[in-house]
Amino acid sequence: MADVMKTKVGIKLESEMIFKCDLGEIKVEDCYIDEEHHVEAEMWGPNPSRMLGMAVLGCLCASFIFCLKKREFSLSDLNANAEVIIARNEKGFWRVKNINVNIDPIIDTAEMSKRADQCRKMFEQYCTVTQAVREGIEVNVNLNY
């Protein structure tokens, strides 16, 4: 495996504060980021805070399942959710302050429970997104015009 992997994404302004996502060759017909609407029923797509919550949630669930697979076990069902808490910081700017994750795998035997307990101790370490968020991610910005 390479020491560095790169992924590129892009967005294009659609209208006001709505952006169309470019996810490369991924099979998603239309994906939008909507910072204009605040009522869910009016939104074209998630806002960046929701996308961050989904990224953390998806990565944690995938890491947990990956850990179980390494122990020769696979889940038949799992539900999970994340609550993204947004509040003003000391300077008055809105920031994501917490992401609270609940993962509910269906584990109904002693053997399943034993393997899940082994993963409980380590699966978060393998989540690329969660650990990067916890440590802080260097973001380099170029404004070109």
Secondary structure, DSSP 8 states (H G I E B T S, - for coil): --S------EEEEEETTEEEEE-TTSS-S--EEESS--SGGG-SS--HHHHHHHHHHHHHHHHHHHHHHHTT---S-EEEEEEEEEEE-TTS-EEEEEEEEEEEE---SHHHHHHHHHHHTTGGGG-HHHHHHHH----------
